[in-house]
């Protein structure tokens, strides 16, 4: 009769040798962090023998399950022994090893959470179209994001005109807006695509200016900048940028200039290939047109009903720059300065010239001069008119 060997007499096989090698590696790691060699040899020696037998008779999967369970059960005993016998150096070494493992795990977790996914969205910024004011060729730029909102590198982005004006555009997005026109452009990256309108509005010359004199603390003045294209026609769509040199004197509030404190500064404008700058003066604010010192200014929103008149006496032989900008009632309520109205301004008993368009005058006061703002005399008293009045005292 053939005798079946028991587990203890079973010779070592391939799985047993592999297990012995891996266990020896574990033992060396424990020795490196300061574990008691006698404890680790006793513990892992018994586990290795039992693991080899179970791998042979019950299979590797079952043996590994048993091995992992026994290791977890042995952890508390191992820790108690290590704390009892480990030296200060060994404890410091273990702390360093555990800190390194924790840091490595954290780095891997951060990398996993912040890794970029495939392209999911193409953005042109705040607008839904490309507005080009340049006459010279420019490079179109888009931003590519994944589903989590991570900004991706814009590698492999391609551009193609698919409809509209025959505007030259390269696959990489370099466009030449020699004349005005609109075209549809398809932007693609990987399997993602988006159709965007390209609006060519080249500018040949920047013009316009809201003025060069302001009163500290006055209402914001809208920047009235205009442009002419290569065809000699006005350009209505302008991607305008502006910057004030001294923000303590004045600042920009969207498309408007806000005078803040007396002083002189410079404001610069950019649109397309063109740039211009202007000096501006912010005057000290006076309480009344008749009490202004040289270089001071007066500004106020004047509201009158039909037929009403408002008067301010001014001193004899003084030079003034006087203007009024009509406003609607709603604009006067919310602090705006652009609108339509019918208030008029005059300086009685004065010699005046009209250097600008609209109601703007340069005057020298005479005897008994008055600054007069009036509403239309034939308008009903129930109708209100509003205007923004400014007065600057000039040198004689």
C-alpha positions in Angstrom: 0.0 0.0 0.0 1.3 3.4 -1.0 1.8 5.8 1.9 0.5 9.4 1.5 3.0 11.8 3.1 1.7 14.1 5.8 2.2 17.9 5.6 5.3 17.8 7.7 7.0 15.3 5.4 6.0 17.0 2.2 9.1 18.3 0.2 9.4 22.0 -0.7 7.9 23.0 -4.1 8.1 26.0 -6.3 5.4 28.0 -4.4 7.1 27.2 -1.1 10.5 28.5 -2.4 8.8 31.7 -3.7 7.1 32.2 -0.3 10.4 31.7 1.6 12.1 34.4 -0.6 9.3 36.9 0.0 9.2 36.3 3.7 13.0 36.8 4.0 12.5 40.1 2.3 9.9 41.1 4.9 12.2 40.0 7.7 15.0 42.2 6.3 12.6 45.2 6.2 11.6 44.6 9.8 15.3 44.3 10.8 16.0 47.6 9.0 13.5 49.5 11.1 14.8 48.1 14.4 12.7 44.9 15.0 14.1 42.2 17.4 15.7 39.6 15.1 14.9 36.8 17.5 11.2 37.7 17.5 10.9 38.1 13.7 12.8 34.9 13.0 10.5 32.9 15.4 7.3 34.5 14.2 8.0 34.4 10.4 9.7 31.1 10.6 6.6 29.4 11.9 4.4 31.3 9.5 6.6 30.3 6.5 6.5 26.6 7.4 2.7 26.7 7.8 2.3 28.8 4.7 4.3 26.3 2.6 2.2 23.4 3.8 -1.1 25.2 3.2 0.0 26.4 -0.3 0.7 22.7 -1.2 -2.4 21.2 0.2 -5.0 24.0 0.1 -3.8 26.2 -2.8 -1.9 29.5 -2.9 -5.1 31.7 -2.6 -6.2 30.0 0.6 -2.7 30.1 2.0 -2.3 33.8 1.3 -5.6 34.5 3.0 -4.5 32.6 6.1 -1.1 34.2 6.1 -2.5 37.8 5.9 -4.9 37.1 8.7 -2.2 35.7 11.0 0.1 38.7 10.3 -2.6 41.1 11.3 -3.2 39.1 14.5 0.5 39.2 15.3 0.9 43.0 14.8 -0.1 44.0 18.4 2.4 41.4 19.9 5.1 42.7 17.6 4.5 46.3 18.5 4.6 45.6 22.2 7.9 43.8 21.8 9.4 46.5 19.6 8.4 49.3 22.0 9.9 47.3 24.9 13.3 46.5 23.3 13.9 49.2 20.6 16.6 51.7 21.2 16.2 55.5 20.7 18.0 55.3 17.4 15.7 52.5 16.2 12.6 54.4 17.2 13.8 57.5 15.3 14.6 55.3 12.3 11.1 53.8 12.4 9.5 57.3 12.7 11.5 58.4 9.7 10.4 55.4 7.7 6.7 55.8 8.6 7.0 59.6 7.8 8.4 58.8 4.4 5.7 56.3 3.7 3.0 58.8 4.8 4.5 61.5 2.6 4.8 59.2 -0.3 1.1 58.2 0.1 0.1 61.8 0.3 2.0 62.8 -2.8 0.4 59.8 -4.7 -3.1 60.8 -3.4 -2.6 64.4 -4.5 -1.3 63.3 -7.9 -4.3 61.0 -8.3 -6.8 63.7 -7.3 -5.3 66.5 -9.4 -4.3 64.5 -12.5 -5.7 65.9 -15.7 -8.4 64.1 -17.7 -9.1 64.3 -21.4 -10.3 67.6 -23.0 -13.9 68.3 -22.2 -14.4 72.0 -22.9 -12.9 74.7 -25.2 -13.1 78.3 -23.9 -12.3 81.7 -25.6 -12.5 83.5 -22.3 -15.3 85.9 -21.4 -16.7 86.3 -25.0 -18.3 83.8 -27.3 -16.4 85.1 -30.3 -13.0 86.3 -31.4 -12.9 90.1 -31.9 -9.8 91.1 -33.8 -8.9 94.9 -34.1 -5.4 94.2 -35.4 -4.3 94.9 -39.0 -1.2 92.7 -38.6 -1.5 88.9 -38.3 -2.3 87.7 -34.8 -2.5 84.3 -33.0 -5.9 83.1 -31.8 -5.8 81.7 -28.3 -8.2 79.3 -26.6 -8.2 77.5 -23.2 -8.8 73.8 -22.9 -10.3 72.3 -19.7 -11.0 68.7 -18.6 -14.3 67.7 -17.0 -13.0 68.6 -13.5 -12.1 72.2 -14.7 -8.3 71.6 -14.8 -6.6 73.9 -17.4 -4.8 71.7 -19.9 -1.9 72.5 -22.2 -3.2 73.8 -25.5 -1.2 71.2 -27.5 -2.8 69.9 -30.7 -5.4 72.7 -31.0 -6.4 73.2 -34.6 -8.4 76.0 -36.4 -10.4 75.9 -39.6 -12.6 78.4 -41.3 -15.9 76.7 -42.2 -18.1 79.5 -43.4 -18.4 83.3 -43.9 -15.9 85.8 -45.2 -12.7 84.4 -46.8 -10.5 85.4 -43.9 -7.0 83.7 -44.1 -6.4 81.5 -41.0 -3.8 78.8 -40.5 -4.3 75.4 -38.9 -2.4 76.7 -35.8 -4.8 79.7 -35.5 -2.8 82.6 -37.0 -5.2 85.0 -38.7 -4.8 88.0 -40.9 -7.7 90.5 -40.6 -6.9 92.8 -43.5 -10.5 93.9 -43.9 -13.7 93.8 -41.9 -15.8 90.6 -42.1 -17.2 87.7 -40.1 -16.4 84.0 -40.4 -17.2 80.8 -38.6 -14.2 79.0 -37.3 -14.1 75.4 -36.0 -11.7 74.8 -33.1 -10.7 71.1 -32.5 -8.5 69.3 -30.0 -8.5 65.5 -29.8 -12.1 64.4 -30.3 -13.5 67.7 -29.0 -14.6 70.6 -31.3 -16.4 73.9 -31.0 -17.6 76.5 -33.6 -16.8 80.1 -32.8 -17.5 83.3 -34.7 -14.5 85.3 -35.9 -15.2 89.1 -36.2 -12.5 91.0 -38.1 -12.7 94.7 -37.3 -9.2 96.1 -38.1 -8.4 99.6 -36.7 -6.3 102.1 -38.6 -6.7 105.0 -36.1 -7.9 105.6 -32.5 -9.8 108.8 -31.8 -12.0 110.5 -29.3 -11.6 111.6 -25.7 -14.1 112.5 -22.9 -12.1 115.5 -21.8 -8.9 116.3 -20.0 -10.3 118.2 -16.9 -12.3 116.6 -14.1 -13.4 117.4 -10.6 -12.4 115.3 -7.6 -15.2 113.1 -6.4 -17.4 113.8 -9.4 -19.4 111.2 -11.3 -17.6 108.6 -13.4 -17.3 109.7 -17.0 -17.7 107.2 -19.8 -14.7 106.9 -22.1 -15.8 108.0 -25.5 -13.2 106.4 -27.7 -13.8 105.9 -31.4 -11.9 104.3 -34.2 -11.6 104.3 -38.0 -10.9 101.2 -40.1 -8.6 100.8 -43.1 -11.7 101.5 -45.3 -12.2 104.9 -43.7 -15.4 103.8 -42.0 -16.1 103.9 -38.2 -15.3 100.7 -36.3 -18.1 100.0 -33.8 -16.8 96.9 -32.1 -13.6 97.7 -30.2 -11.7 95.5 -27.8 -10.3 98.5 -25.8 -7.9 98.3 -22.9 -7.0 101.3 -20.7 -4.7 102.0 -17.8 -4.4 105.0 -15.5 -0.8 105.8 -14.4 -1.7 107.2 -10.9 -4.6 105.4 -9.4 -4.7 107.8 -6.5 -5.7 110.6 -8.9 -8.2 108.6 -11.0 -9.3 105.1 -11.6 -11.2 103.0 -14.1 -14.7 101.7 -13.3 -15.4 99.4 -16.2 -15.7 101.7 -19.3 -15.7 104.9 -17.2 -13.1 107.1 -15.6 -13.6 108.0 -11.9 -11.8 111.2 -10.7 -10.7 110.7 -7.1 -8.3 113.3 -5.9 -6.7 116.6 -7.2 -3.6 116.0 -9.3 -2.4 115.2 -12.8 -1.9 111.8 -14.4 -1.9 110.0 -17.7 -4.3 107.5 -19.1 -3.3 105.1 -21.9 -5.5 103.2 -24.4 -4.8 100.1 -26.5 -6.9 98.6 -29.3 -5.5 96.3 -32.0 -2.1 97.5 -33.1 -2.7 101.1 -31.9 -2.0 103.0 -28.7 -2.6 106.5 -27.5 -2.3 108.4 -24.2 -3.6 111.6 -22.8 -2.8 113.8 -19.8 -5.7 114.5 -17.4 -6.1 117.0 -14.6 -8.4 116.4 -11.6 -9.2 119.7 -9.9 -10.0 120.5 -6.3 -13.7 120.5 -5.7 -15.4 123.8 -4.9 -18.7 124.4 -3.1 -20.1 127.0 -5.6 -19.2 128.3 -9.1 -18.8 131.8 -7.6 -16.2 130.9 -5.0 -13.8 128.9 -7.1 -10.1 129.6 -6.8 -7.7 129.3 -9.8 -7.5 125.6 -10.8 -10.6 124.6 -8.8 -13.7 123.0 -10.2 -17.4 122.7 -9.5 -19.5 119.7 -10.5 -23.2 119.0 -9.8 -26.2 117.2 -11.2 -28.8 119.9 -11.8 -32.5 118.9 -11.9 -35.1 121.4 -13.0 -38.8 121.2 -14.0 -40.2 122.9 -17.0 -39.6 126.6 -17.0 -37.4 126.6 -13.9 -34.1 128.5 -13.8 -31.1 128.3 -11.4 -28.5 131.1 -11.0 -25.0 131.5 -9.5 -23.3 134.9 -9.3 -19.7 134.9 -10.4 -16.9 137.5 -9.7 -15.9 140.2 -12.2 -13.3 139.5 -14.9 -12.6 135.9 -14.2 -12.1 133.1 -16.8 -14.2 130.0 -16.7 -14.7 126.8 -18.6 -18.4 126.0 -18.4 -20.3 123.0 -19.8 -23.4 120.9 -19.2 -24.1 117.4 -20.4 -27.8 116.4 -20.6 -29.0 113.4 -18.7 -32.2 111.4 -18.5 -33.9 111.3 -15.1 -33.0 107.6 -14.7 -29.3 108.4 -15.4 -29.3 111.3 -12.9 -30.9 108.9 -10.3 -28.1 106.3 -10.8 -25.2 108.6 -11.3 -24.8 108.2 -15.1 -23.6 111.0 -17.4 -24.8 110.0 -20.9 -28.3 110.7 -22.1 -30.6 113.2 -23.8 -32.1 116.3 -22.2 -32.8 120.0 -22.9 -31.1 121.9 -20.0 -29.1 124.9 -21.3 -26.2 126.8 -19.6 -25.1 130.4 -20.2 -22.9 133.0 -18.6 -24.7 136.3 -18.6 -22.8 139.6 -19.1 -19.7 137.7 -20.3 -17.6 137.3 -23.3 -17.8 133.7 -24.4 -16.4 131.5 -27.1 -17.5 128.0 -28.1 -14.4 125.8 -28.5 -16.1 122.4 -28.4 -19.2 120.7 -29.6 -22.3 120.6 -27.4 -22.9 123.0 -24.6 -19.3 123.9 -23.7 -18.0 127.5 -23.4 -15.0 129.4 -22.4 -16.0 132.8 -20.9 -14.6 135.9 -19.2 -17.1 137.3 -16.7 -18.0 141.0 -16.7 -19.9 143.1 -14.2 -22.9 141.4 -12.6 -22.2 138.1 -14.5 -24.3 135.1 -13.6 -24.1 131.4 -14.4 -27.6 130.4 -15.5 -29.0 126.9 -16.0 -32.5 126.7 -17.4 -35.1 124.2 -18.4 -37.3 124.7 -21.5 -39.8 127.5 -20.8 -42.6 125.9 -22.7 -42.3 122.5 -21.0 -44.9 121.5 -18.4 -44.0 121.9 -14.8 -44.6 118.1 -14.3 -41.7 117.3 -16.6 -38.2 117.0 -15.1 -34.9 117.7 -16.9 -31.4 116.8 -15.6 -27.9 117.7 -16.6 -24.3 117.3 -15.4 -22.8 120.8 -14.9 -19.1 121.4 -14.6 -17.3 124.7 -14.1 -13.5 125.2 -14.0 -11.8 128.5 -12.9 -8.9 129.2 -15.3 -6.0 131.6 -15.0 -6.7 135.1 -16.3 
